[in-house]
Amino acid sequence: MRRRTLPAATALAVLFSSVALVATGAGPAAADSSTSLPLKSTGDMVVDGVHQRVFISDPTAGQVVVTDYAGAVVGTVGSLPGVRGLELSPDSGTVYAAVGDADAIVAIDTATATEAHRYSTGTADPRYLAETGGKIWFGYGGAAQGNIGSLDLSGTDPVVTLNQAPTNAWYSAPILDASAGAPGTLVAGAPDQSPVVLAVYDVSSGTPSETAHAFDPGDTGGGNLMDLAVTPDGKDVVTASGFPYYQAVYKLTDLSKDGTYPTNPYPNAVDIAPNGDVAAGTSSTDEPDVHVFKPGTTLPLKEYDLGSDQLTARGLAWAPDASKLFAVSRTAGDGYALHVHDDPTKTSSTLTVNAPATATRAKPLTLTGTLTSSAAFPAGTTVSVTRTDDESPSGKALGTANVAADGSYSFTDTPPAGGTVKYTVTYAGDADHAGATASDSVSVAKTATTLTLDNNLKTYGYGSYVTFTAHLGTTYKNRTVEIWADPYGSDKPNALVKKGTADSSGNLSATVHLTRDTKVSAKFTGDTRYAAKTVTNTVYTKVKISTSLSGAYKTATAWNATYYYFRQSKDPVYNTTMTPYPGRKYQFQVQAYSDGAWHTTDTEYFALDSYGKDSVVLDGTPPTGVRFRLRSSYIDTKSGDNVNTTTYGAWKYFIFTK
């Protein structure tokens, strides 16, 4: 619920002048999918790219839950009491699990999602794992018993060696990590400890030799270490501590400061893709929870808000090819969910293509268009062009067009056939950009007929049923007309409403249910003598808005309106319900009456939740006896989208009294 402060007014011009928001709406981006998980807790997560599976440990339930890349559970490995740390073998054939309450390390077969081997660690309770130097290293021990051990599986029999850290080096089991970029190097950190303590070991000889140690590294290490990850190049370690509010970077050589990835309260997870992209997680409220950075940058490439969920500690993991980022959250109802983010490091691309409406067969025509994105395209970027016509119904590749520095391109072609010729332009994408496709059609060398459609540019109320009539002129044999409706918004595709034969007057009518601005098209597919023709109209649709004020001690009719009366000590709550749409905001407007006229004192935009709802609390010490009114409105484009037309809500009038 948002809170809107009402200060004691010395002048109407400053009424409603300061805002403190406690948002209920969504953040900058949401996951591509989210699936509930049968978990009671979380400990760690690894991703197997070969079998496309995600392994998540659950210490409380004593299990490892296995899902596919879509989040569907495909297996559960039980009888693992206190299981926490997970480590994927280099060949992706095994996931090793630290099972503390069973004093064991368990090998899970990734192909079958079943327990394959169980290796006893004696009396040690392993909690965190890392593989390097040909061994599996584990941080083990409870309070005042922390140490590091190793499991060597290279010989005929497994060999477990304990007490390999310097005496009293760790209060409890340290978090471990390693990287192929620094073979034989093991990094350890003290979990949940303030300030942060880190150490680097050379384990290439089989026995750890400390090469770096830091108590409060860089004097900015903060406290409450939750996670750490070594960069793929083996140069740095990135930590996630509850404070300060960034993921800190330290050199492995001496644990000196080597940068930060600024996030927000409270850092609790970090994972690094093989290409160096950094996923930084925070247990935040009303702020993004997942932040994606390119290596060495300080501004996130993308951010994701898990809504009312909170990211769990160590709850981030990349797919090995960086095509997906997985995040585990705890839901508001104390459940758990797996969020899947597709192409987390690629920015979206927008491709347009424009072809002439008509052309002459066997004469050259030119296509033009643009390729745009928030991230610059490299020099030499091209788009490919395909032509589909009666001679090449399956499409014929024509070549590529170079994209200029301003994103524009052009392509010249000579169509060999008459009729409808469709040109499809495709951008394949690259490491930083998602692909895109656009198409346009040309009517070539056929006699034109007339085709009209009524109701263009008209505005209708939300949910209206509107009849559109298409009129077809002279044709040869084909008298079939199609009426299509294409609501604004990428989630609503263009759909055929009606297909039929025009009546004796040349008319065909269809009724469309309007909930968004909609492009309505009438289509004639053509015949051997007359060209195909399409006419497209745009009709505008309002949103549905309802508002309410709560907390009034009475209502009364005054000044030809219904007024809500509030005690000066009462904080009114203003509730808004609006037709929902992803990322939608509403305009919140307040006016005060003075000198015979209404004057706007505040206009702001607030996000709606996924149900199209939001509430604003009006607090402070407002003036008494002053007439106020407020309303909620949808403003096309300014409200975060353009799928509906501007719609002003009804005013709510109110007065404060002693």
C-alpha positions as CSV (number, residue, x, y, z in Angstrom):
1,M,0.0,0.0,0.0
2,R,1.3,3.4,-0.9
3,R,1.5,6.2,1.6
4,R,0.8,9.7,0.6
5,T,1.8,12.4,3.1
6,L,-0.6,15.3,3.7
7,P,1.5,18.0,5.5
8,A,-0.1,20.8,7.5
9,A,-0.7,23.2,4.6
10,T,0.7,26.7,4.8
11,A,-0.3,27.1,1.1
12,L,-2.4,25.0,-1.2
13,A,0.5,24.9,-3.7
14,V,2.4,22.6,-1.4
15,L,-0.5,20.3,-0.4
16,F,0.4,16.7,-1.1
17,S,4.0,17.8,-1.9
18,S,6.0,14.9,-0.4
19,V,5.6,11.2,-1.2
20,A,6.9,8.0,0.5
21,L,5.9,4.9,-1.4
22,V,5.5,1.4,-0.1
23,A,4.6,-0.2,-3.4
24,T,2.3,-3.1,-3.9
25,G,2.9,-3.2,-7.7
26,A,5.4,-5.2,-9.7
27,G,9.0,-4.2,-10.2
28,P,10.9,-3.6,-13.5
29,A,10.5,-7.1,-14.9
30,A,9.0,-10.5,-14.1
31,A,10.2,-14.0,-14.7
32,D,9.3,-15.7,-18.0
33,S,7.8,-18.5,-15.9
34,S,7.3,-19.4,-12.2
35,T,6.5,-22.8,-10.8
36,S,5.7,-23.9,-7.2
37,L,8.2,-26.2,-5.6
38,P,7.6,-29.0,-3.0
39,L,10.1,-27.6,-0.6
40,K,10.2,-26.9,3.1
41,S,13.5,-25.0,2.9
42,T,16.4,-24.3,0.5
43,G,20.1,-24.8,0.8
44,D,21.8,-24.6,-2.6
45,M,21.1,-25.0,-6.3
46,V,23.0,-26.3,-9.4
47,V,22.1,-26.6,-13.0
48,D,23.0,-29.5,-15.3
49,G,23.1,-28.3,-18.8
50,V,23.6,-31.7,-20.4
51,H,20.3,-33.1,-19.1
52,Q,18.7,-29.6,-18.7
53,R,17.9,-30.2,-15.0
54,V,17.9,-28.1,-11.9
55,F,18.9,-29.6,-8.6
56,I,17.7,-27.8,-5.4
57,S,18.6,-29.0,-1.8
58,D,16.1,-28.9,1.0
59,P,17.8,-29.3,4.4
60,T,14.6,-29.4,6.4
61,A,12.8,-32.1,4.4
62,G,16.1,-33.9,3.7
63,Q,15.7,-34.0,0.0
64,V,17.0,-32.8,-3.3
65,V,14.3,-31.8,-5.7
66,V,15.0,-32.1,-9.4
67,T,13.2,-30.0,-12.1
68,D,13.5,-29.5,-15.8
69,Y,14.2,-26.2,-17.4
70,A,10.5,-25.2,-17.3
71,G,10.4,-25.8,-13.5
72,A,8.4,-29.0,-13.6
73,V,9.5,-31.5,-11.0
74,V,11.0,-34.6,-12.6
75,G,12.4,-36.3,-9.5
76,T,13.1,-36.2,-5.8
77,V,16.1,-37.8,-4.0
78,G,15.2,-38.4,-0.4
79,S,16.8,-39.7,2.8
80,L,19.3,-36.8,2.8
81,P,18.8,-35.2,6.3
82,G,20.3,-31.7,6.5
83,V,21.4,-31.7,2.9
84,R,22.8,-28.3,1.9
85,G,25.7,-27.7,-0.5
86,L,25.6,-29.1,-4.0
87,E,28.4,-29.5,-6.6
88,L,28.1,-30.6,-10.2
89,S,30.9,-32.8,-11.6
90,P,32.8,-31.4,-14.6
91,D,31.2,-34.0,-16.9
92,S,27.7,-33.3,-15.6
93,G,27.2,-36.9,-14.8
94,T,27.0,-36.4,-11.0
95,V,25.7,-34.0,-8.5
96,Y,27.5,-34.3,-5.1
97,A,25.4,-33.3,-2.1
98,A,26.7,-32.4,1.4
99,V,24.4,-34.3,3.8
100,G,25.3,-32.9,7.2
101,D,23.0,-34.8,9.5
102,A,24.1,-38.1,7.9
103,D,27.8,-37.2,8.0
104,A,28.1,-38.1,4.3
105,I,28.6,-36.8,0.8
106,V,26.0,-38.4,-1.6
107,A,26.5,-38.8,-5.3
108,I,23.3,-38.3,-7.4
109,D,23.2,-39.6,-10.9
110,T,22.1,-36.7,-13.0
111,A,20.6,-38.8,-15.8
112,T,18.3,-40.8,-13.5
113,A,18.0,-38.3,-10.6
114,T,18.7,-41.1,-8.1
115,E,21.3,-41.7,-5.4
116,A,24.3,-43.6,-6.8
117,H,26.8,-43.6,-4.0
118,R,27.1,-42.5,-0.4
119,Y,30.5,-41.6,1.1
120,S,30.9,-41.4,4.8
121,T,32.8,-38.4,6.3
122,G,33.1,-40.0,9.7
123,T,31.9,-37.6,12.4
124,A,32.1,-34.5,10.2
125,D,28.9,-32.9,9.1
126,P,29.6,-31.5,5.6
127,R,27.6,-28.4,4.5
128,Y,29.3,-26.8,1.5
129,L,31.1,-28.3,-1.5
130,A,33.6,-27.3,-4.2
131,E,35.5,-29.3,-6.7
132,T,39.1,-28.5,-7.7
133,G,42.5,-30.1,-7.8
134,G,41.0,-33.5,-8.6
135,K,39.1,-33.6,-5.2
136,I,35.8,-32.7,-3.7
137,W,36.4,-30.2,-0.9
138,F,33.8,-29.7,1.9
139,G,33.3,-27.2,4.6
140,Y,32.1,-28.9,7.7
141,G,31.4,-28.5,11.4
142,G,29.0,-26.7,13.7
143,A,29.7,-23.9,16.1
144,A,33.4,-23.7,17.1
145,Q,34.1,-26.8,15.0
146,G,34.5,-25.4,11.5
147,N,37.1,-26.9,9.2
148,I,37.7,-28.1,5.7
149,G,37.9,-31.7,4.4
150,S,38.4,-33.5,1.1
151,L,37.0,-36.5,-0.7
152,D,39.4,-38.1,-3.2
153,L,37.7,-40.4,-5.7
154,S,40.6,-40.9,-8.0
155,G,41.8,-44.2,-6.6
156,T,40.2,-47.6,-6.2
157,D,38.7,-46.6,-2.8
158,P,37.4,-43.2,-1.8
159,V,39.6,-41.3,0.6
160,V,38.2,-38.8,3.1
161,T,40.7,-36.4,4.8
162,L,39.6,-34.0,7.6
163,N,41.1,-31.1,9.5
164,Q,42.8,-29.6,6.5
165,A,42.4,-25.9,7.4
166,P,44.7,-24.1,9.8
167,T,43.8,-24.6,13.4
168,N,40.9,-22.3,14.5
169,A,40.6,-20.9,11.0
170,W,36.8,-21.2,10.8
171,Y,34.3,-20.9,13.6
172,S,31.8,-23.1,11.6
173,A,31.7,-24.8,8.2
174,P,33.0,-22.3,5.6
175,I,31.3,-21.7,2.3
176,L,33.5,-23.0,-0.6
177,D,33.9,-22.3,-4.3
178,A,36.4,-22.9,-7.1
179,S,36.8,-22.1,-10.7
180,A,38.3,-23.9,-13.7
181,G,40.0,-20.6,-14.4
182,A,42.1,-21.1,-11.3
183,P,42.8,-24.8,-11.1
184,G,44.0,-26.0,-7.7
185,T,42.6,-22.9,-6.0
186,L,40.0,-23.1,-3.3
187,V,38.2,-20.0,-1.9
188,A,36.4,-20.1,1.5
189,G,34.3,-17.7,3.5
190,A,32.7,-17.6,6.9
191,P,28.9,-17.8,6.6
192,D,26.6,-15.5,8.6
193,Q,29.6,-13.8,10.3
194,S,30.4,-10.2,10.8
195,P,32.7,-8.9,9.6
196,V,33.2,-11.1,6.5
197,V,36.2,-13.4,6.7
198,L,37.7,-14.9,3.4
199,A,40.6,-17.1,2.6
200,V,42.3,-18.5,-0.5
201,Y,44.0,-21.9,-0.5
202,D,46.4,-23.6,-3.0
203,V,45.2,-27.2,-3.0
204,S,47.2,-28.4,-6.0
205,S,49.5,-30.5,-3.8
206,G,46.5,-32.2,-2.3
207,T,46.8,-30.3,1.0
208,P,45.5,-26.8,1.4
209,S,48.1,-24.0,1.7
210,E,46.7,-20.6,2.6
211,T,47.8,-18.0,0.0
212,A,45.5,-15.1,1.1
213,H,43.4,-14.3,4.2
214,A,41.2,-11.3,4.9
215,F,39.3,-10.2,8.0
216,D,36.8,-7.6,6.7
217,P,38.4,-7.6,3.2
218,G,39.0,-4.2,1.6
219,D,37.6,-2.6,4.8
220,T,34.2,-3.0,3.1
221,G,33.5,-6.6,3.5
222,G,30.5,-6.0,5.6
223,G,28.8,-8.8,7.5
224,N,26.5,-11.8,7.3
225,L,28.1,-13.5,4.3
226,M,25.5,-15.5,2.5
227,D,27.1,-16.6,-0.7
228,L,30.3,-16.4,-2.8
229,A,31.4,-17.3,-6.3
230,V,34.7,-17.4,-8.1
231,T,34.9,-15.8,-11.5
232,P,35.4,-18.1,-14.5
233,D,38.8,-16.5,-15.3
234,G,39.9,-17.4,-11.7
235,K,40.8,-13.8,-11.1
236,D,38.3,-12.7,-8.5
237,V,35.8,-13.8,-5.9
238,V,32.4,-12.1,-5.7
239,T,30.6,-12.1,-2.3
240,A,27.0,-11.5,-1.2
241,S,26.7,-10.2,2.3
242,G,23.7,-8.7,4.0
243,F,25.6,-5.5,4.2
244,P,26.8,-3.4,2.4
245,Y,24.2,-3.3,-0.3
246,Y,26.3,-4.5,-3.2
247,Q,28.1,-7.7,-4.2
248,A,31.7,-7.0,-3.5
249,V,34.6,-8.2,-5.7
250,Y,38.0,-9.2,-4.3
251,K,41.2,-10.4,-6.1
252,L,42.2,-14.0,-5.3
253,T,45.9,-13.0,-5.2
254,D,45.6,-11.0,-2.0
255,L,41.8,-10.5,-1.4
256,S,42.1,-6.7,-2.0
257,K,39.1,-4.9,-3.3
258,D,38.5,-5.2,-7.1
259,G,35.1,-3.6,-7.7
260,T,31.4,-3.9,-6.8
261,Y,28.1,-4.8,-8.3
262,P,25.7,-2.3,-6.7
263,T,22.3,-3.9,-5.9
264,N,20.0,-3.0,-2.9
265,P,19.1,-4.5,0.5
266,Y,20.0,-7.2,1.3
267,P,22.5,-9.2,-0.8
268,N,22.1,-12.9,-0.3
269,A,23.1,-14.7,-3.5
270,V,25.6,-14.6,-6.4
271,D,26.3,-16.8,-9.3
272,I,28.5,-16.3,-12.3
273,A,27.9,-17.7,-15.8
274,P,30.8,-19.3,-17.7
275,N,31.0,-16.2,-19.9
276,G,31.4,-14.0,-16.8
277,D,27.9,-12.5,-16.6
278,V,27.1,-11.9,-12.9
279,A,23.7,-12.7,-11.3
280,A,23.4,-10.8,-8.0
281,G,20.5,-11.5,-5.7
282,T,18.9,-9.6,-2.8
283,S,16.3,-10.3,-0.3
284,S,14.5,-7.1,-1.0
285,T,11.1,-5.6,-0.3
286,D,9.4,-3.5,-3.1
287,E,12.7,-3.5,-5.0
288,P,14.2,-5.7,-7.7
289,D,15.4,-9.1,-6.3
290,V,17.7,-10.2,-9.2
291,H,20.2,-8.1,-10.9
292,V,22.2,-9.1,-14.0
293,F,25.5,-7.5,-14.8
294,K,28.1,-7.7,-17.5
295,P,31.5,-8.4,-16.0
296,G,33.1,-5.3,-14.5
297,T,30.1,-3.0,-14.9
298,T,28.2,-1.2,-12.2
299,L,24.8,-0.7,-13.9
300,P,22.6,-3.8,-14.2
301,L,21.8,-5.0,-17.7
302,K,18.5,-6.3,-16.5
303,E,16.7,-6.5,-13.2
304,Y,13.8,-8.8,-12.1
305,D,11.3,-8.3,-9.3
306,L,9.9,-11.4,-7.8
307,G,6.8,-9.5,-6.5
308,S,5.8,-10.5,-3.0
309,D,8.2,-13.4,-3.0
310,Q,11.7,-13.1,-1.5
311,L,14.8,-14.6,-3.1
312,T,16.3,-17.3,-0.9
313,A,19.9,-17.3,0.2
314,R,22.2,-18.9,-2.5
315,G,19.0,-19.0,-4.6
316,L,20.5,-18.1,-8.0
317,A,22.0,-20.4,-10.7
318,W,22.8,-20.0,-14.4
319,A,22.3,-22.5,-17.1
320,P,25.7,-23.3,-18.4
321,D,25.1,-21.6,-21.7
322,A,23.7,-18.5,-20.0
323,S,20.4,-18.9,-21.9
324,K,18.5,-19.1,-18.6
325,L,18.8,-17.8,-15.1
326,F,17.0,-19.7,-12.3
327,A,15.9,-18.1,-9.0
328,V,14.3,-19.8,-6.0
329,S,12.0,-17.7,-3.8
330,R,10.0,-18.0,-0.7
331,T,6.4,-17.1,-1.3
332,A,4.2,-15.0,0.9
333,G,2.4,-18.1,2.0
334,D,5.7,-19.7,3.1
335,G,5.9,-21.9,0.0
336,Y,8.7,-22.0,-2.5
337,A,8.8,-21.3,-6.2
338,L,11.3,-21.6,-9.1
339,H,11.5,-18.6,-11.4
340,V,12.9,-19.1,-14.9
341,H,14.3,-16.0,-16.7
342,D,15.0,-16.6,-20.4
343,D,17.8,-14.8,-22.3
344,P,18.6,-12.8,-19.1
345,T,21.6,-11.1,-20.7
346,K,20.1,-10.2,-24.1
347,T,18.3,-7.0,-24.8
348,S,15.1,-7.1,-26.9
349,S,15.3,-6.1,-30.6
350,T,12.6,-4.3,-32.6
351,L,12.4,-4.9,-36.3
352,T,10.2,-3.1,-38.8
353,V,9.8,-3.6,-42.5
354,N,7.8,-1.4,-44.9
355,A,7.1,-2.5,-48.5
356,P,5.2,-0.5,-51.1
357,A,1.4,-1.2,-51.0
358,T,1.5,-2.0,-54.7
359,A,4.1,-2.7,-57.4
360,T,4.4,-3.8,-61.0
361,R,5.4,-7.3,-61.7
362,A,9.0,-7.7,-63.0
363,K,9.8,-4.1,-61.9
364,P,12.1,-3.4,-59.0
365,L,10.6,-2.4,-55.6
366,T,12.4,-1.3,-52.4
367,L,11.8,-2.5,-48.9
368,T,12.8,-0.2,-46.0
369,G,12.8,-0.7,-42.2
370,T,14.6,-0.3,-38.9
371,L,16.3,-2.6,-36.4
372,T,16.5,-1.0,-32.9
373,S,17.4,-1.9,-29.4
374,S,18.5,-0.3,-26.2
375,A,22.0,-1.7,-26.7
376,A,24.0,-0.7,-29.8
377,F,24.4,-3.3,-32.6
378,P,27.9,-4.1,-33.8
379,A,29.1,-2.8,-37.2
380,G,28.3,-5.3,-40.0
381,T,24.9,-6.3,-38.6
382,T,22.6,-7.7,-41.3
383,V,19.0,-8.8,-41.7
384,S,18.0,-11.6,-44.0
385,V,15.1,-11.2,-46.5
386,T,12.8,-13.9,-47.8
387,R,10.1,-13.6,-50.5
388,T,6.9,-15.7,-50.5
389,D,4.7,-15.6,-53.6
390,D,2.7,-17.9,-56.0
391,E,6.0,-19.1,-57.6
392,S,7.7,-19.7,-54.2
393,P,4.9,-20.6,-51.8
394,S,7.5,-22.0,-49.3
395,G,9.6,-18.9,-49.5
396,K,12.8,-18.0,-51.3
397,A,15.9,-16.6,-49.6
398,L,16.9,-13.4,-51.4
399,G,20.0,-12.4,-49.4
400,T,20.8,-9.9,-46.7
401,A,20.6,-6.2,-46.1
402,N,23.2,-4.2,-44.1
403,V,21.9,-2.3,-41.1
404,A,23.2,1.3,-41.0
405,A,24.5,3.0,-37.8
406,D,21.1,4.6,-37.3
407,G,19.3,1.2,-37.5
408,S,17.9,1.7,-40.9
409,Y,18.2,-0.7,-43.9
410,S,16.8,-1.1,-47.4
411,F,16.6,-3.9,-49.9
412,T,15.6,-3.9,-53.6
413,D,13.9,-6.9,-55.3
414,T,12.2,-7.5,-58.6
415,P,9.1,-9.7,-58.0
416,P,8.6,-12.3,-60.7
417,A,4.9,-13.1,-60.0
418,G,1.7,-11.2,-59.6
419,G,-0.6,-11.4,-56.6
420,T,0.3,-11.1,-53.0
421,V,4.1,-11.1,-52.4
422,K,5.2,-11.3,-48.8
423,Y,8.6,-10.2,-47.7
424,T,9.9,-11.5,-44.3
425,V,12.8,-9.8,-42.7
426,T,14.7,-11.6,-39.9
427,Y,17.4,-10.6,-37.5
428,A,19.0,-13.7,-36.0
429,G,20.2,-12.1,-32.9
430,D,23.7,-12.3,-31.3
431,A,25.3,-12.7,-27.9
432,D,23.8,-9.5,-26.6
433,H,20.5,-9.1,-28.6
434,A,17.4,-11.3,-29.0
435,G,16.3,-12.1,-32.5
436,A,13.3,-10.4,-34.3
437,T,11.2,-10.9,-37.3
438,A,8.9,-8.5,-39.3
439,S,7.0,-8.9,-42.5
440,D,5.0,-6.9,-45.1
441,S,3.2,-7.7,-48.3
442,V,2.9,-6.2,-51.7
443,S,0.0,-6.4,-54.1
444,V,1.6,-6.9,-57.5
445,A,0.2,-6.2,-61.0
446,K,-3.5,-7.0,-60.5
447,T,-6.6,-4.9,-61.0
448,A,-7.6,-3.1,-57.8
449,T,-11.0,-3.4,-56.2
450,T,-12.6,-1.3,-53.6
451,L,-12.9,-2.5,-50.0
452,T,-14.0,-0.4,-47.1
453,L,-14.6,-0.9,-43.3
454,D,-16.6,1.4,-41.0
455,N,-16.0,2.7,-37.5
456,N,-12.4,3.9,-38.0
457,L,-11.0,6.0,-35.1
458,K,-14.1,5.7,-33.0
459,T,-13.9,5.3,-29.2
460,Y,-15.9,2.7,-27.3
461,G,-16.4,1.7,-23.7
462,Y,-14.6,-1.3,-22.2
463,G,-16.3,-4.6,-23.1
464,S,-18.4,-3.1,-25.9
465,Y,-19.7,-5.4,-28.7
466,V,-19.3,-3.5,-31.9
467,T,-20.4,-4.5,-35.4
468,F,-18.1,-3.7,-38.2
469,T,-19.2,-3.8,-41.8
470,A,-16.9,-4.4,-44.7
471,H,-18.0,-3.5,-48.3
472,L,-16.4,-5.2,-51.3
473,G,-16.5,-3.7,-54.8
474,T,-16.3,-5.3,-58.1
475,T,-14.4,-8.6,-58.4
476,Y,-14.2,-11.6,-60.8
477,K,-15.2,-14.8,-59.0
478,N,-14.1,-14.6,-55.4
479,R,-16.6,-12.8,-53.2
480,T,-15.1,-14.0,-49.8
481,V,-14.3,-11.3,-47.2
482,E,-12.4,-11.8,-43.9
483,I,-12.7,-9.6,-40.9
484,W,-9.8,-9.7,-38.4
485,A,-9.2,-8.1,-35.0
486,D,-5.8,-7.4,-33.7
487,P,-5.9,-6.0,-30.1
488,Y,-3.0,-3.9,-28.9
489,G,-0.4,-5.8,-26.9
490,S,2.0,-8.6,-28.0
491,D,0.0,-11.2,-25.9
492,K,-3.1,-10.8,-28.1
493,P,-2.5,-12.0,-31.7
494,N,-4.4,-10.9,-34.7
495,A,-7.4,-13.2,-34.9
496,L,-10.0,-14.0,-37.6
497,V,-13.4,-12.9,-36.4
498,K,-15.5,-13.8,-39.5
499,K,-15.0,-15.2,-43.0
500,G,-17.9,-15.3,-45.4
501,T,-19.4,-14.3,-48.7
502,A,-20.4,-10.7,-49.3
503,D,-24.2,-10.3,-49.7
504,S,-25.9,-8.9,-52.8
505,S,-24.9,-5.4,-51.7
506,G,-21.3,-6.4,-51.3
507,N,-21.4,-6.2,-47.5
508,L,-20.2,-8.5,-44.7
509,S,-20.6,-7.7,-41.0
510,A,-19.0,-9.1,-37.9
511,T,-19.2,-8.2,-34.2
512,V,-16.0,-7.7,-32.1
513,H,-15.8,-7.7,-28.3
514,L,-13.5,-4.8,-27.5
515,T,-11.4,-4.7,-24.4
516,R,-8.4,-2.9,-25.9
517,D,-7.5,-0.5,-28.6
518,T,-7.8,-2.8,-31.7
519,K,-6.8,-2.8,-35.3
520,V,-9.8,-4.2,-37.2
521,S,-9.0,-5.4,-40.8
522,A,-11.2,-6.4,-43.7
523,K,-9.4,-8.7,-46.2
524,F,-10.2,-9.8,-49.7
525,T,-7.8,-12.6,-50.8
526,G,-8.1,-11.8,-54.5
527,D,-8.6,-13.9,-57.6
528,T,-7.0,-14.2,-61.0
529,R,-8.1,-10.8,-62.1
530,Y,-8.4,-8.7,-59.0
531,A,-5.7,-8.1,-56.5
532,A,-6.0,-8.9,-52.9
533,K,-6.8,-6.0,-50.7
534,T,-6.8,-5.3,-47.0
535,V,-8.1,-2.2,-45.2
536,T,-7.3,-1.7,-41.5
537,N,-9.0,0.6,-39.1
538,T,-8.1,1.4,-35.6
539,V,-10.7,1.7,-32.9
540,Y,-10.0,2.9,-29.4
541,T,-11.3,1.2,-26.2
542,K,-11.5,2.7,-22.7
543,V,-10.4,0.9,-19.6
544,K,-12.8,0.2,-16.7
545,I,-12.0,2.3,-13.6
546,S,-13.6,2.1,-10.2
547,T,-12.4,4.0,-7.1
548,S,-13.4,4.3,-3.5
549,L,-12.6,6.3,-0.4
550,S,-12.6,4.6,3.0
551,G,-12.4,6.0,6.5
552,A,-15.0,8.8,6.1
553,Y,-17.3,9.3,9.1
554,K,-20.1,10.5,6.7
555,T,-21.0,11.4,3.2
556,A,-23.2,14.3,2.1
557,T,-24.3,16.1,-1.0
558,A,-22.8,19.5,-1.3
559,W,-21.8,21.7,-4.2
560,N,-23.7,19.4,-6.6
561,A,-21.5,16.4,-5.7
562,T,-21.2,13.7,-3.0
563,Y,-18.5,14.7,-0.5
564,Y,-16.7,12.3,1.9
565,Y,-16.0,13.9,5.3
566,F,-12.9,12.9,7.3
567,R,-11.7,13.8,10.7
568,Q,-8.4,15.6,10.5
569,S,-6.8,12.8,12.5
570,K,-8.1,10.1,10.1
571,D,-5.9,8.9,7.2
572,P,-8.2,8.3,4.2
573,V,-7.5,5.2,2.0
574,Y,-8.0,5.7,-1.7
575,N,-8.5,2.5,-3.6
576,T,-8.2,2.1,-7.3
577,T,-9.3,-0.8,-9.5
578,M,-8.5,-0.7,-13.2
579,T,-8.4,-3.1,-16.1
580,P,-5.1,-5.0,-15.5
581,Y,-2.2,-5.2,-17.9
582,P,1.4,-6.0,-17.3
583,G,3.4,-3.0,-16.1
584,R,0.3,-0.7,-16.1
585,K,0.2,2.4,-14.0
586,Y,-2.5,4.9,-13.3
587,Q,-2.5,8.7,-13.0
588,F,-3.2,9.8,-9.5
589,Q,-4.5,13.4,-9.5
590,V,-5.4,15.7,-6.6
591,Q,-7.1,19.1,-6.9
592,A,-8.1,21.7,-4.3
593,Y,-10.8,24.3,-4.6
594,S,-9.8,28.0,-4.1
595,D,-10.6,31.3,-5.5
596,G,-13.7,29.9,-7.4
597,A,-11.8,27.2,-9.3
598,W,-10.2,23.8,-9.0
599,H,-6.4,23.7,-9.0
600,T,-4.3,20.6,-9.4
601,T,-2.0,20.2,-6.5
602,D,-0.5,16.8,-7.3
603,T,-0.3,14.5,-10.4
604,E,1.7,11.2,-10.2
605,Y,1.8,7.7,-11.7
606,F,1.5,4.6,-9.5
607,A,1.9,1.0,-10.5
608,L,-1.1,-1.4,-10.3
609,D,-0.6,-4.9,-9.1
610,S,-1.3,-7.9,-11.4
611,Y,-5.0,-7.7,-10.5
612,G,-5.2,-4.0,-11.5
613,K,-5.5,-2.8,-7.9
614,D,-3.6,-0.2,-5.8
615,S,-4.3,1.8,-2.7
616,V,-3.0,5.1,-1.4
617,V,-3.0,6.2,2.2
618,L,-3.4,10.0,2.6
619,D,-1.6,10.8,5.9
620,G,-0.3,13.9,7.6
621,T,-2.1,16.9,9.0
622,P,-4.2,18.4,6.2
623,P,-6.1,21.6,6.5
624,T,-9.8,21.5,7.5
625,G,-12.6,23.1,5.6
626,V,-10.9,22.9,2.2
627,R,-12.6,21.1,-0.7
628,F,-10.5,18.5,-2.3
629,R,-11.1,16.0,-5.1
630,L,-9.0,13.2,-6.6
631,R,-9.4,10.7,-9.4
632,S,-7.6,7.9,-11.1
633,S,-7.1,7.9,-14.9
634,Y,-5.4,5.8,-17.6
635,I,-3.3,8.0,-19.9
636,D,-2.4,6.3,-23.1
637,T,1.4,5.5,-23.2
638,K,2.1,7.5,-20.0
639,S,0.4,4.8,-18.0
640,G,3.1,2.3,-19.1
641,D,1.4,0.9,-22.2
642,N,-0.7,1.9,-25.2
643,V,-3.2,-0.9,-25.3
644,N,-6.2,1.3,-24.4
645,T,-7.2,4.8,-25.0
646,T,-7.0,7.6,-22.4
647,T,-9.8,7.2,-19.8
648,Y,-10.5,9.6,-17.0
649,G,-12.0,8.2,-13.8
650,A,-14.7,9.9,-11.8
651,W,-13.8,12.5,-9.2
652,K,-14.0,11.6,-5.6
653,Y,-14.7,14.7,-3.4
654,F,-13.7,15.0,0.3
655,I,-13.3,17.5,3.1
656,F,-11.3,17.3,6.4
657,T,-13.0,18.5,9.6
658,K,-11.8,18.7,13.2
